[in-house]
Amino acid sequence: MNYSQYIDHTLLKADATLEQITKLCEEARTHKFVSVCVNSYYVKAAKELLTGSDVKVCTVVGFPLGASTMETKRFEAMKAIADGATEVDMVLNISAMKSKNYQYCLDDMSSLAQVCHAQGALLKVIFENCLLTDEEKKMACELAVKAGVDFVKTSTGFSTGGATIEDVKLMRSIVGEKIGVKASGGIRNAETAQKMIEAGASRLGTSASVEIVSGTNAGAGNY
């Protein structure tokens, strides 16, 4: 299988250097990954480094807690898109979801979807499934569909757990075939990547991208 067509090649660590971001972009160009996913500080650099390639620039908003206001998320997304991002991975307001403030969650997602779509960008919403019950995951999926997002995503890779086969199946069963499902967190080899795709994932977020496409194992890691 050509795993490259599924992969967002990711580096979101706080101590990531420009040298590491440059290597990330070079690897993405070489292996023709779908995108690189970087913190917004590096969006401009990634855009420049990927000039002339088909690799997209993805960034994260409200990351990794999801607890910033929707106005803050909107500004963050607009700035990132202006800098060159064409895909935005926003963290769901997990606190609002746990508090059953579903209207806020819907407004948070739909307002950002409007911002992204108005500027030609895709919106993925990260649920952080390890912090949610199955019922909350189902509700988040239903709200995401209503909000018009492009993808739902399992995890940030910065909390207590990553993607699971069960979660990917659950999310796919709720959102149907028109919305993407991105599995992220703990995908470290081709075997795991294959299982996620078979479960319904249409995108994979991983820092072990080169190992996955080369058939090696990256060992333990959160992302």
C-alpha positions, -999 to +999 in steps of 0.1 A: +000+000+000+011+036-007+009+050+028+023+083+017-011+094+004-025+091+039+002+108+059+004+142+076+042+142+085+042+158+119+065+177+143+047+196+171+072+193+199+079+225+219+116+221+214+115+215+176+142+235+159+143+251+124+168+225+114+143+197+124+115+215+105+137+217+074+144+180+076+106+173+081+098+193+049+126+176+029+113+142+040+078+152+030+089+164-004+109+132-010+082+108+001+053+129-013+034+130+020+000+148+019+012+175+043+036+186+070+019+194+103+037+221+123+030+247+150+019+280+136+053+296+143+068+275+116+040+278+090+058+305+070+091+286+070+074+253+060+055+271+031+088+284+018+106+251+022+079+233+003+077+257-026+073+238-059+060+207-043+025+193-038+029+189-001+005+210+019+011+229+051-011+219+081-011+236+115-028+232+149-051+257+166-061+257+203-034+231+207-031+209+227-058+216+253-086+231+232-094+255+260-088+288+243-119+309+233-135+305+199-125+341+191-088+332+198-090+301+177-105+321+148-077+346+149-051+319+152-065+301+122-068+333+101-032+342+108-019+307+100-039+305+067-025+340+058+010+326+064+004+296+041-015+269+059-042+251+039-052+227+066-061+235+102-063+209+130-083+225+158-087+209+193-123+205+205-132+224+236-129+193+258-141+211+289-172+223+272-180+188+259-175+172+293-198+199+308-224+191+282-223+226+267-230+212+233-241+245+217-207+260+225-189+230+210-211+234+179-204+271+176-167+266+182-164+241+153-188+258+129-173+293+133-138+279+126-152+259+097-165+291+082-132+309+086-112+280+070-136+274+042-139+311+033-101+311+027-100+277+009-086+257+039-097+224+054-107+220+090-100+189+111-113+188+147-092+169+173-114+152+199-087+139+223-107+106+227-087+094+257-105+121+277-140+113+264-165+086+270-180+067+240-212+088+243-192+120+243-172+108+212-205+101+194-219+135+204-187+152+192-190+134+158-226+144+154-218+180+162-188+180+139-211+168+110-236+195+118-208+221+119-195+212+085-160+202+094-138+183+069-122+157+092-126+144+127-094+134+144-087+111+173-059+127+194-033+154+199-006+129+208+000+150+239-024+135+264-029+102+281-035+081+249-035+081+211-055+065+183-073+032+188-089+009+162-121+011+182-122+049+181-116+051+144-144+026+137-167+045+160-160+078+144-163+065+109-197+049+118-210+083+130-196+107+104-202+085+074-182+086+042-183+123+034-161+134+063-126+123+068-113+105+098-077+112+109-060+088+132-031+103+152-011+094+183+010+063+186+011+052+149+047+041+147+048+014+120+032+001+088+012-026+106-005-001+128-011+023+099-027-005+079-050-014+108-061+023+111-068+026+074-088-007+074-108+007+104-118+037+084-090+063+087-085+085+056-055+104+071-028+095+095-009+120+117+025+106+127+061+116+132+071+081+122+062+086+086+095+076+070+096+044+091+060+036+080+067+040+043+100+021+046+085-008+066+105-003+097+094+003+133+100+037+150+096+022+185+078+039+213+065+074+209+034+095+214+031+108+178 
